[in-house]
Amino acid sequence: MSANLQTLPSGNGLLIALFLGFSSALLGVSGFESSANFVEEQAQGVFRKTLRNMLVAVIIFNPLTSLISLNLLPLDEIITNKDHLLSHIAYQTGGGFFKNVVVIDAVLVLSGAVLTSFVGVTGLVHRMALDQCFPRFLLKTNRRGTFHRIIITFFLLCSSILIFTKGRLLSLAGVYTISFLGVMTLFGIGNILLKIRRKELKRTYRAGWLTVIVAICATSLGIIGNVFIDYKNFVFFLQYFVPTVLLVVVMYMRVPILRSLLNAANYIMTKMLVWRTIIIDEMTALTNQRVMLFARGGRLDRLHKAFMYVMKNETSRRILLVHLYRSEDENEEQEIRKAIEALNQIFPELEVELVVRKDSFTPETIDTLSTEFQIPKNNIFIGAPEEKHPFSVQDLGGVRIIF
């Protein structure tokens, strides 16, 4: 090990080496991003324990592996065998049998990682398709109840990355590291947005501002370092990131795009009425979808904020406004109707229907109303649950919190 340490640069060279080493080493802490896909399926408090266990494993095994390699092998040999370093170390320490054990273990671990990635991406794409961020043709299931189109698409994407990088492990690792660090950075940004816009949201743990900011800075520096190591990895990443973002933007801008197509059809293809009819029917189907909004009282500013959200973020222009009350003293139906009359002047394109029920706001109530009016839960909008509520966001089954 002392001989290897003699090769360390001095001065600024040492700082640069540490920075680039830190950026590369962040690949070894991946796995945290996959755990978030299973939050809603875990019991209370399990998610934090999962993160803790992964952190302990990273702290123990990653430095230990580096120390073993530096103690057993000269630096030149480490560089030569970088693509299969662990198996080479196993061969040097325990012979061929130990090498086979390490290789078999690596195959099992990577097989589990691949399976986890398919499970995670299926859940992610399924939810994004339900929220109309991805095309709905991905939601088709086969007779076994699995989303085969999502699985096949993800397999083709992974295979194409392998082809484009020509199977170079360092390039694959670089692309994955940039993607992983990008996801972790967005986790931190999302945490900040929750702190600012959803202060009253019920949660089991609150990360401090300093913790979140330090984490965002660390992952951002890791991305910069990996770009400096080999900018081609960033180019490979952009080849997949940019089309994905464009697809989401296209899905988000469907109505303006369809309106532009309609204008083009009116100008260029006046005789092809069948295409014009199809586009109009598609636009009508999108705008006629109903969304359900729970009104917590008749405050005009709160309803205005909710209606503005629908105008900006939804293609639907039909709102089913639900007011729940437990006693006649809490019934604010008249105030809500007055607020609706005022808002109709501001949002004349919105069609609002008021439903008043004597009931409590519970997950069971949401299930009943969703079934009765045939509105999926991802099209049900509510305010953030407060501490007084006995249920959590997960119990509501995927409804959207808009204020």
TORKOL-4160 file (C-alpha; in steps of 0.2 Angstrom, whole numbers, padded with zeros to 4 digits, m for minus):
403
<pt num="1" X="0000" Y="0000" Z="0000"/>
<pt num="2" X="0014" Y="0012" Z="0004"/>
<pt num="3" X="0021" Y="0010" Z="m0014"/>
<pt num="4" X="0004" Y="0014" Z="m0021"/>
<pt num="5" X="0003" Y="0030" Z="m0010"/>
<pt num="6" X="0020" Y="0036" Z="m0017"/>
<pt num="7" X="0011" Y="0038" Z="m0034"/>
<pt num="8" X="m0001" Y="0051" Z="m0026"/>
<pt num="9" X="0001" Y="0069" Z="m0034"/>
<pt num="10" X="0004" Y="0084" Z="m0023"/>
<pt num="11" X="m0003" Y="0101" Z="m0022"/>
<pt num="12" X="m0018" Y="0105" Z="m0033"/>
<pt num="13" X="m0016" Y="0088" Z="m0042"/>
<pt num="14" X="m0020" Y="0079" Z="m0026"/>
<pt num="15" X="m0036" Y="0090" Z="m0024"/>
<pt num="16" X="m0041" Y="0086" Z="m0042"/>
<pt num="17" X="m0038" Y="0067" Z="m0039"/>
<pt num="18" X="m0048" Y="0067" Z="m0023"/>
<pt num="19" X="m0063" Y="0076" Z="m0032"/>
<pt num="20" X="m0063" Y="0065" Z="m0047"/>
<pt num="21" X="m0061" Y="0050" Z="m0036"/>
<pt num="22" X="m0076" Y="0056" Z="m0026"/>
<pt num="23" X="m0086" Y="0058" Z="m0042"/>
<pt num="24" X="m0082" Y="0040" Z="m0048"/>
<pt num="25" X="m0085" Y="0033" Z="m0031"/>
<pt num="26" X="m0103" Y="0039" Z="m0030"/>
<pt num="27" X="m0107" Y="0025" Z="m0042"/>
<pt num="28" X="m0104" Y="0013" Z="m0027"/>
<pt num="29" X="m0118" Y="0021" Z="m0017"/>
<pt num="30" X="m0132" Y="0018" Z="m0030"/>
<pt num="31" X="m0148" Y="0009" Z="m0024"/>
<pt num="32" X="m0155" Y="0023" Z="m0014"/>
<pt num="33" X="m0165" Y="0029" Z="m0029"/>
<pt num="34" X="m0174" Y="0011" Z="m0031"/>
<pt num="35" X="m0179" Y="0011" Z="m0013"/>
<pt num="36" X="m0191" Y="0026" Z="m0016"/>
<pt num="37" X="m0201" Y="0016" Z="m0028"/>
<pt num="38" X="m0208" Y="0005" Z="m0014"/>
<pt num="39" X="m0212" Y="0018" Z="m0001"/>
<pt num="40" X="m0231" Y="0016" Z="m0002"/>
<pt num="41" X="m0229" Y="m0003" Z="m0001"/>
<pt num="42" X="m0218" Y="m0002" Z="0016"/>
<pt num="43" X="m0225" Y="m0001" Z="0033"/>
<pt num="44" X="m0223" Y="0014" Z="0044"/>
<pt num="45" X="m0204" Y="0018" Z="0047"/>
<pt num="46" X="m0197" Y="0004" Z="0036"/>
<pt num="47" X="m0191" Y="0016" Z="0023"/>
<pt num="48" X="m0179" Y="0025" Z="0034"/>
<pt num="49" X="m0172" Y="0008" Z="0040"/>
<pt num="50" X="m0170" Y="0003" Z="0022"/>
<pt num="51" X="m0159" Y="0019" Z="0019"/>
<pt num="52" X="m0150" Y="0016" Z="0035"/>
<pt num="53" X="m0145" Y="m0002" Z="0031"/>
<pt num="54" X="m0139" Y="0003" Z="0013"/>
<pt num="55" X="m0129" Y="0017" Z="0021"/>
<pt num="56" X="m0121" Y="0005" Z="0033"/>
<pt num="57" X="m0117" Y="m0007" Z="0019"/>
<pt num="58" X="m0109" Y="0007" Z="0009"/>
<pt num="59" X="m0098" Y="0013" Z="0023"/>
<pt num="60" X="m0092" Y="m0004" Z="0027"/>
<pt num="61" X="m0089" Y="m0013" Z="0011"/>
<pt num="62" X="m0084" Y="0001" Z="m0001"/>
<pt num="63" X="m0069" Y="0008" Z="0009"/>
<pt num="64" X="m0064" Y="m0010" Z="0014"/>
<pt num="65" X="m0064" Y="m0016" Z="m0005"/>
<pt num="66" X="m0053" Y="m0001" Z="m0009"/>
<pt num="67" X="m0041" Y="m0004" Z="0005"/>
<pt num="68" X="m0039" Y="m0023" Z="0001"/>
<pt num="69" X="m0035" Y="m0019" Z="m0017"/>
<pt num="70" X="m0022" Y="m0006" Z="m0013"/>
<pt num="71" X="m0014" Y="m0018" Z="0000"/>
<pt num="72" X="m0013" Y="m0033" Z="m0012"/>
<pt num="73" X="m0010" Y="m0026" Z="m0029"/>
<pt num="74" X="0001" Y="m0013" Z="m0037"/>
<pt num="75" X="m0007" Y="0002" Z="m0045"/>
<pt num="76" X="m0003" Y="m0004" Z="m0063"/>
<pt num="77" X="m0011" Y="m0021" Z="m0060"/>
<pt num="78" X="m0026" Y="m0013" Z="m0053"/>
<pt num="79" X="m0028" Y="m0002" Z="m0069"/>
<pt num="80" X="m0025" Y="m0017" Z="m0080"/>
<pt num="81" X="m0039" Y="m0027" Z="m0071"/>
<pt num="82" X="m0051" Y="m0013" Z="m0068"/>
<pt num="83" X="m0065" Y="m0022" Z="m0078"/>
<pt num="84" X="m0064" Y="m0037" Z="m0066"/>
<pt num="85" X="m0055" Y="m0031" Z="m0051"/>
<pt num="86" X="m0065" Y="m0040" Z="m0037"/>
<pt num="87" X="m0063" Y="m0057" Z="m0046"/>
<pt num="88" X="m0044" Y="m0054" Z="m0048"/>
<pt num="89" X="m0042" Y="m0050" Z="m0030"/>
<pt num="90" X="m0052" Y="m0065" Z="m0025"/>
<pt num="91" X="m0040" Y="m0076" Z="m0036"/>
<pt num="92" X="m0025" Y="m0068" Z="m0028"/>
<pt num="93" X="m0031" Y="m0071" Z="m0010"/>
<pt num="94" X="m0040" Y="m0087" Z="m0011"/>
<pt num="95" X="m0036" Y="m0095" Z="m0028"/>
<pt num="96" X="m0048" Y="m0101" Z="m0041"/>
<pt num="97" X="m0062" Y="m0107" Z="m0029"/>
<pt num="98" X="m0063" Y="m0091" Z="m0021"/>
<pt num="99" X="m0064" Y="m0082" Z="m0038"/>
<pt num="100" X="m0078" Y="m0093" Z="m0043"/>
<pt num="101" X="m0088" Y="m0089" Z="m0027"/>
<pt num="102" X="m0086" Y="m0070" Z="m0030"/>
<pt num="103" X="m0091" Y="m0072" Z="m0048"/>
<pt num="104" X="m0107" Y="m0082" Z="m0044"/>
<pt num="105" X="m0111" Y="m0070" Z="m0030"/>
<pt num="106" X="m0109" Y="m0055" Z="m0042"/>
<pt num="107" X="m0120" Y="m0063" Z="m0055"/>
<pt num="108" X="m0134" Y="m0066" Z="m0041"/>
<pt num="109" X="m0132" Y="m0048" Z="m0035"/>
<pt num="110" X="m0133" Y="m0041" Z="m0052"/>
<pt num="111" X="m0148" Y="m0052" Z="m0057"/>
<pt num="112" X="m0157" Y="m0045" Z="m0042"/>
<pt num="113" X="m0152" Y="m0027" Z="m0047"/>
<pt num="114" X="m0159" Y="m0030" Z="m0065"/>
<pt num="115" X="m0175" Y="m0038" Z="m0058"/>
<pt num="116" X="m0177" Y="m0023" Z="m0046"/>
<pt num="117" X="m0174" Y="m0011" Z="m0060"/>
<pt num="118" X="m0188" Y="m0019" Z="m0071"/>
<pt num="119" X="m0200" Y="m0019" Z="m0056"/>
<pt num="120" X="m0196" Y="m0001" Z="m0052"/>
<pt num="121" X="m0197" Y="0006" Z="m0070"/>
<pt num="122" X="m0214" Y="m0003" Z="m0072"/>
<pt num="123" X="m0221" Y="0005" Z="m0057"/>
<pt num="124" X="m0214" Y="0022" Z="m0062"/>
<pt num="125" X="m0220" Y="0022" Z="m0080"/>
<pt num="126" X="m0237" Y="0015" Z="m0076"/>
<pt num="127" X="m0240" Y="0030" Z="m0064"/>
<pt num="128" X="m0233" Y="0043" Z="m0076"/>
<pt num="129" X="m0244" Y="0035" Z="m0090"/>
<pt num="130" X="m0259" Y="0036" Z="m0078"/>
<pt num="131" X="m0255" Y="0055" Z="m0075"/>
<pt num="132" X="m0254" Y="0057" Z="m0094"/>
<pt num="133" X="m0235" Y="0061" Z="m0094"/>
<pt num="134" X="m0232" Y="0045" Z="m0106"/>
<pt num="135" X="m0243" Y="0038" Z="m0119"/>
<pt num="136" X="m0257" Y="0027" Z="m0113"/>
<pt num="137" X="m0253" Y="0013" Z="m0125"/>
<pt num="138" X="m0240" Y="0008" Z="m0112"/>
<pt num="139" X="m0254" Y="0004" Z="m0100"/>
<pt num="140" X="m0260" Y="m0011" Z="m0109"/>
<pt num="141" X="m0259" Y="m0028" Z="m0099"/>
<pt num="142" X="m0258" Y="m0046" Z="m0105"/>
<pt num="143" X="m0267" Y="m0061" Z="m0099"/>
<pt num="144" X="m0255" Y="m0062" Z="m0084"/>
<pt num="145" X="m0259" Y="m0044" Z="m0079"/>
<pt num="146" X="m0241" Y="m0038" Z="m0082"/>
<pt num="147" X="m0237" Y="m0022" Z="m0092"/>
<pt num="148" X="m0227" Y="m0031" Z="m0106"/>
<pt num="149" X="m0226" Y="m0015" Z="m0117"/>
<pt num="150" X="m0217" Y="m0006" Z="m0103"/>
<pt num="151" X="m0205" Y="m0021" Z="m0100"/>
<pt num="152" X="m0201" Y="m0023" Z="m0118"/>
<pt num="153" X="m0198" Y="m0004" Z="m0121"/>
<pt num="154" X="m0186" Y="m0004" Z="m0105"/>
<pt num="155" X="m0177" Y="m0019" Z="m0111"/>
<pt num="156" X="m0174" Y="m0011" Z="m0129"/>
<pt num="157" X="m0168" Y="0005" Z="m0121"/>
<pt num="158" X="m0155" Y="m0004" Z="m0110"/>
<pt num="159" X="m0149" Y="m0015" Z="m0124"/>
<pt num="160" X="m0147" Y="0001" Z="m0135"/>
<pt num="161" X="m0136" Y="0009" Z="m0122"/>
<pt num="162" X="m0125" Y="m0007" Z="m0122"/>
<pt num="163" X="m0124" Y="m0006" Z="m0141"/>
<pt num="164" X="m0120" Y="0013" Z="m0141"/>
<pt num="165" X="m0106" Y="0011" Z="m0128"/>
<pt num="166" X="m0100" Y="m0004" Z="m0136"/>
<pt num="167" X="m0100" Y="m0014" Z="m0120"/>
<pt num="168" X="m0087" Y="m0003" Z="m0111"/>
<pt num="169" X="m0090" Y="m0005" Z="m0093"/>
<pt num="170" X="m0082" Y="0013" Z="m0089"/>
<pt num="171" X="m0094" Y="0021" Z="m0101"/>
<pt num="172" X="m0109" Y="0011" Z="m0094"/>
<pt num="173" X="m0104" Y="0016" Z="m0076"/>
<pt num="174" X="m0102" Y="0034" Z="m0081"/>
<pt num="175" X="m0119" Y="0035" Z="m0089"/>
<pt num="176" X="m0127" Y="0026" Z="m0074"/>
<pt num="177" X="m0118" Y="0037" Z="m0062"/>
<pt num="178" X="m0124" Y="0053" Z="m0070"/>
<pt num="179" X="m0142" Y="0047" Z="m0071"/>
<pt num="180" X="m0141" Y="0041" Z="m0053"/>
<pt num="181" X="m0134" Y="0057" Z="m0047"/>
<pt num="182" X="m0147" Y="0067" Z="m0057"/>
<pt num="183" X="m0161" Y="0057" Z="m0048"/>
<pt num="184" X="m0154" Y="0060" Z="m0031"/>
<pt num="185" X="m0152" Y="0079" Z="m0035"/>
<pt num="186" X="m0170" Y="0080" Z="m0040"/>
<pt num="187" X="m0175" Y="0071" Z="m0023"/>
<pt num="188" X="m0166" Y="0085" Z="m0014"/>
<pt num="189" X="m0175" Y="0099" Z="m0025"/>
<pt num="190" X="m0191" Y="0090" Z="m0022"/>
<pt num="191" X="m0189" Y="0090" Z="m0004"/>
<pt num="192" X="m0186" Y="0109" Z="m0004"/>
<pt num="193" X="m0202" Y="0112" Z="m0015"/>
<pt num="194" X="m0211" Y="0102" Z="m0002"/>
<pt num="195" X="m0204" Y="0113" Z="0012"/>
<pt num="196" X="m0209" Y="0128" Z="0003"/>
<pt num="197" X="m0226" Y="0124" Z="m0005"/>
<pt num="198" X="m0233" Y="0110" Z="0007"/>
<pt num="199" X="m0228" Y="0116" Z="0024"/>
<pt num="200" X="m0243" Y="0108" Z="0032"/>
<pt num="201" X="m0241" Y="0091" Z="0024"/>
<pt num="202" X="m0241" Y="0077" Z="0037"/>
<pt num="203" X="m0224" Y="0068" Z="0037"/>
<pt num="204" X="m0214" Y="0056" Z="0049"/>
<pt num="205" X="m0197" Y="0065" Z="0047"/>
<pt num="206" X="m0191" Y="0082" Z="0042"/>
<pt num="207" X="m0174" Y="0084" Z="0035"/>
<pt num="208" X="m0165" Y="0100" Z="0039"/>
<pt num="209" X="m0162" Y="0114" Z="0027"/>
<pt num="210" X="m0143" Y="0112" Z="0029"/>
<pt num="211" X="m0144" Y="0093" Z="0026"/>
<pt num="212" X="m0154" Y="0095" Z="0010"/>
<pt num="213" X="m0143" Y="0109" Z="0003"/>
<pt num="214" X="m0127" Y="0099" Z="0007"/>
<pt num="215" X="m0134" Y="0084" Z="m0002"/>
<pt num="216" X="m0139" Y="0093" Z="m0017"/>
<pt num="217" X="m0122" Y="0101" Z="m0018"/>
<pt num="218" X="m0113" Y="0085" Z="m0016"/>
<pt num="219" X="m0123" Y="0076" Z="m0030"/>
<pt num="220" X="m0121" Y="0091" Z="m0041"/>
<pt num="221" X="m0102" Y="0091" Z="m0039"/>
<pt num="222" X="m0103" Y="0072" Z="m0043"/>
<pt num="223" X="m0111" Y="0075" Z="m0059"/>
<pt num="224" X="m0098" Y="0089" Z="m0064"/>
<pt num="225" X="m0084" Y="0077" Z="m0059"/>
<pt num="226" X="m0091" Y="0063" Z="m0070"/>
<pt num="227" X="m0093" Y="0075" Z="m0085"/>
<pt num="228" X="m0074" Y="0080" Z="m0083"/>
<pt num="229" X="m0069" Y="0062" Z="m0082"/>
<pt num="230" X="m0076" Y="0058" Z="m0099"/>
<pt num="231" X="m0088" Y="0070" Z="m0107"/>
<pt num="232" X="m0094" Y="0056" Z="m0119"/>
<pt num="233" X="m0103" Y="0048" Z="m0105"/>
<pt num="234" X="m0113" Y="0064" Z="m0103"/>
<pt num="235" X="m0117" Y="0064" Z="m0122"/>
<pt num="236" X="m0123" Y="0046" Z="m0120"/>
<pt num="237" X="m0134" Y="0052" Z="m0106"/>
<pt num="238" X="m0142" Y="0067" Z="m0116"/>
<pt num="239" X="m0146" Y="0055" Z="m0130"/>
<pt num="240" X="m0159" Y="0047" Z="m0119"/>
<pt num="241" X="m0163" Y="0061" Z="m0107"/>
<pt num="242" X="m0168" Y="0074" Z="m0120"/>
<pt num="243" X="m0180" Y="0063" Z="m0130"/>
<pt num="244" X="m0188" Y="0057" Z="m0114"/>
<pt num="245" X="m0191" Y="0075" Z="m0109"/>
<pt num="246" X="m0197" Y="0080" Z="m0126"/>
<pt num="247" X="m0210" Y="0066" Z="m0125"/>
<pt num="248" X="m0216" Y="0072" Z="m0108"/>
<pt num="249" X="m0217" Y="0090" Z="m0115"/>
<pt num="250" X="m0227" Y="0084" Z="m0130"/>
<pt num="251" X="m0239" Y="0074" Z="m0119"/>
<pt num="252" X="m0241" Y="0090" Z="m0108"/>
<pt num="253" X="m0244" Y="0101" Z="m0123"/>
<pt num="254" X="m0256" Y="0089" Z="m0132"/>
<pt num="255" X="m0271" Y="0101" Z="m0133"/>
<pt num="256" X="m0260" Y="0116" Z="m0141"/>
<pt num="257" X="m0252" Y="0104" Z="m0153"/>
<pt num="258" X="m0269" Y="0096" Z="m0158"/>
<pt num="259" X="m0276" Y="0114" Z="m0160"/>
<pt num="260" X="m0261" Y="0118" Z="m0171"/>
<pt num="261" X="m0264" Y="0103" Z="m0181"/>
<pt num="262" X="m0283" Y="0108" Z="m0182"/>
<pt num="263" X="m0278" Y="0125" Z="m0189"/>
<pt num="264" X="m0266" Y="0116" Z="m0202"/>
<pt num="265" X="m0280" Y="0104" Z="m0206"/>
<pt num="266" X="m0292" Y="0119" Z="m0209"/>
<pt num="267" X="m0280" Y="0128" Z="m0220"/>
<pt num="268" X="m0272" Y="0114" Z="m0230"/>
<pt num="269" X="m0284" Y="0099" Z="m0230"/>
<pt num="270" X="m0301" Y="0107" Z="m0231"/>
<pt num="271" X="m0307" Y="0092" Z="m0241"/>
<pt num="272" X="m0301" Y="0079" Z="m0229"/>
<pt num="273" X="m0315" Y="0081" Z="m0216"/>
<pt num="274" X="m0312" Y="0064" Z="m0209"/>
<pt num="275" X="m0295" Y="0070" Z="m0201"/>
<pt num="276" X="m0303" Y="0086" Z="m0195"/>
<pt num="277" X="m0317" Y="0076" Z="m0186"/>
<pt num="278" X="m0304" Y="0064" Z="m0178"/>
<pt num="279" X="m0294" Y="0079" Z="m0171"/>
<pt num="280" X="m0310" Y="0088" Z="m0165"/>
<pt num="281" X="m0316" Y="0072" Z="m0156"/>
<pt num="282" X="m0299" Y="0069" Z="m0148"/>
<pt num="283" X="m0299" Y="0087" Z="m0141"/>
<pt num="284" X="m0317" Y="0085" Z="m0135"/>
<pt num="285" X="m0313" Y="0069" Z="m0127"/>
<pt num="286" X="m0298" Y="0077" Z="m0118"/>
<pt num="287" X="m0307" Y="0093" Z="m0112"/>
<pt num="288" X="m0323" Y="0083" Z="m0107"/>
<pt num="289" X="m0314" Y="0072" Z="m0094"/>
<pt num="290" X="m0320" Y="0076" Z="m0077"/>
<pt num="291" X="m0309" Y="0080" Z="m0062"/>
<pt num="292" X="m0315" Y="0080" Z="m0044"/>
<pt num="293" X="m0310" Y="0094" Z="m0032"/>
<pt num="294" X="m0313" Y="0093" Z="m0013"/>
<pt num="295" X="m0318" Y="0111" Z="m0006"/>
<pt num="296" X="m0312" Y="0114" Z="0012"/>
<pt num="297" X="m0325" Y="0128" Z="0015"/>
<pt num="298" X="m0330" Y="0142" Z="0003"/>
<pt num="299" X="m0315" Y="0153" Z="0003"/>
<pt num="300" X="m0314" Y="0162" Z="m0013"/>
<pt num="301" X="m0295" Y="0163" Z="m0014"/>
<pt num="302" X="m0293" Y="0145" Z="m0011"/>
<pt num="303" X="m0305" Y="0140" Z="m0024"/>
<pt num="304" X="m0298" Y="0152" Z="m0036"/>
<pt num="305" X="m0281" Y="0144" Z="m0033"/>
<pt num="306" X="m0288" Y="0127" Z="m0036"/>
<pt num="307" X="m0297" Y="0132" Z="m0052"/>
<pt num="308" X="m0281" Y="0141" Z="m0058"/>
<pt num="309" X="m0271" Y="0124" Z="m0056"/>
<pt num="310" X="m0284" Y="0115" Z="m0067"/>
<pt num="311" X="m0283" Y="0128" Z="m0080"/>
<pt num="312" X="m0264" Y="0128" Z="m0080"/>
<pt num="313" X="m0260" Y="0109" Z="m0078"/>
<pt num="314" X="m0275" Y="0100" Z="m0084"/>
<pt num="315" X="m0284" Y="0097" Z="m0101"/>
<pt num="316" X="m0300" Y="0094" Z="m0093"/>
<pt num="317" X="m0313" Y="0109" Z="m0091"/>
<pt num="318" X="m0326" Y="0100" Z="m0081"/>
<pt num="319" X="m0324" Y="0101" Z="m0062"/>
<pt num="320" X="m0335" Y="0091" Z="m0050"/>
<pt num="321" X="m0333" Y="0101" Z="m0034"/>
<pt num="322" X="m0337" Y="0091" Z="m0018"/>
<pt num="323" X="m0341" Y="0099" Z="m0001"/>
<pt num="324" X="m0342" Y="0088" Z="0014"/>
<pt num="325" X="m0349" Y="0093" Z="0031"/>
<pt num="326" X="m0353" Y="0083" Z="0047"/>
<pt num="327" X="m0366" Y="0095" Z="0054"/>
<pt num="328" X="m0377" Y="0109" Z="0048"/>
<pt num="329" X="m0366" Y="0121" Z="0057"/>
<pt num="330" X="m0352" Y="0116" Z="0046"/>
<pt num="331" X="m0362" Y="0117" Z="0030"/>
<pt num="332" X="m0355" Y="0131" Z="0019"/>
<pt num="333" X="m0365" Y="0127" Z="0003"/>
<pt num="334" X="m0372" Y="0144" Z="0001"/>
<pt num="335" X="m0354" Y="0152" Z="0003"/>
<pt num="336" X="m0347" Y="0140" Z="m0010"/>
<pt num="337" X="m0361" Y="0143" Z="m0022"/>
<pt num="338" X="m0358" Y="0162" Z="m0021"/>
<pt num="339" X="m0339" Y="0159" Z="m0024"/>
<pt num="340" X="m0343" Y="0148" Z="m0039"/>
<pt num="341" X="m0354" Y="0162" Z="m0047"/>
<pt num="342" X="m0340" Y="0174" Z="m0045"/>
<pt num="343" X="m0327" Y="0162" Z="m0052"/>
<pt num="344" X="m0338" Y="0158" Z="m0067"/>
<pt num="345" X="m0335" Y="0176" Z="m0072"/>
<pt num="346" X="m0316" Y="0173" Z="m0071"/>
<pt num="347" X="m0316" Y="0156" Z="m0078"/>
<pt num="348" X="m0330" Y="0155" Z="m0091"/>
<pt num="349" X="m0323" Y="0140" Z="m0100"/>
<pt num="350" X="m0324" Y="0129" Z="m0084"/>
<pt num="351" X="m0340" Y="0119" Z="m0081"/>
<pt num="352" X="m0342" Y="0117" Z="m0062"/>
<pt num="353" X="m0354" Y="0105" Z="m0054"/>
<pt num="354" X="m0356" Y="0106" Z="m0035"/>
<pt num="355" X="m0360" Y="0090" Z="m0025"/>
<pt num="356" X="m0364" Y="0092" Z="m0006"/>
<pt num="357" X="m0363" Y="0077" Z="0005"/>
<pt num="358" X="m0365" Y="0075" Z="0024"/>
<pt num="359" X="m0350" Y="0064" Z="0027"/>
<pt num="360" X="m0332" Y="0065" Z="0034"/>
<pt num="361" X="m0316" Y="0067" Z="0023"/>
<pt num="362" X="m0309" Y="0049" Z="0024"/>
<pt num="363" X="m0301" Y="0037" Z="0012"/>
<pt num="364" X="m0317" Y="0027" Z="0012"/>
<pt num="365" X="m0326" Y="0043" Z="0006"/>
<pt num="366" X="m0314" Y="0045" Z="m0008"/>
<pt num="367" X="m0316" Y="0027" Z="m0013"/>
<pt num="368" X="m0335" Y="0029" Z="m0013"/>
<pt num="369" X="m0336" Y="0045" Z="m0023"/>
<pt num="370" X="m0323" Y="0039" Z="m0036"/>
<pt num="371" X="m0333" Y="0024" Z="m0039"/>
<pt num="372" X="m0350" Y="0033" Z="m0040"/>
<pt num="373" X="m0344" Y="0046" Z="m0052"/>
<pt num="374" X="m0332" Y="0035" Z="m0061"/>
<pt num="375" X="m0317" Y="0047" Z="m0059"/>
<pt num="376" X="m0300" Y="0039" Z="m0056"/>
<pt num="377" X="m0291" Y="0044" Z="m0041"/>
<pt num="378" X="m0276" Y="0052" Z="m0050"/>
<pt num="379" X="m0290" Y="0064" Z="m0056"/>
<pt num="380" X="m0295" Y="0068" Z="m0038"/>
<pt num="381" X="m0288" Y="0084" Z="m0031"/>
<pt num="382" X="m0287" Y="0089" Z="m0013"/>
<pt num="383" X="m0278" Y="0100" Z="0000"/>
<pt num="384" X="m0264" Y="0093" Z="0010"/>
<pt num="385" X="m0269" Y="0082" Z="0025"/>
<pt num="386" X="m0265" Y="0090" Z="0041"/>
<pt num="387" X="m0259" Y="0083" Z="0058"/>
<pt num="388" X="m0277" Y="0081" Z="0064"/>
<pt num="389" X="m0281" Y="0068" Z="0051"/>
<pt num="390" X="m0279" Y="0050" Z="0057"/>
<pt num="391" X="m0273" Y="0044" Z="0040"/>
<pt num="392" X="m0258" Y="0048" Z="0029"/>
<pt num="393" X="m0256" Y="0052" Z="0010"/>
<pt num="394" X="m0253" Y="0034" Z="0006"/>
<pt num="395" X="m0270" Y="0029" Z="0013"/>
<pt num="396" X="m0279" Y="0040" Z="0000"/>
<pt num="397" X="m0273" Y="0029" Z="m0015"/>
<pt num="398" X="m0265" Y="0041" Z="m0027"/>
<pt num="399" X="m0275" Y="0057" Z="m0026"/>
<pt num="400" X="m0266" Y="0073" Z="m0030"/>
<pt num="401" X="m0262" Y="0087" Z="m0018"/>
<pt num="402" X="m0263" Y="0104" Z="m0026"/>
<pt num="403" X="m0263" Y="0116" Z="m0012"/>
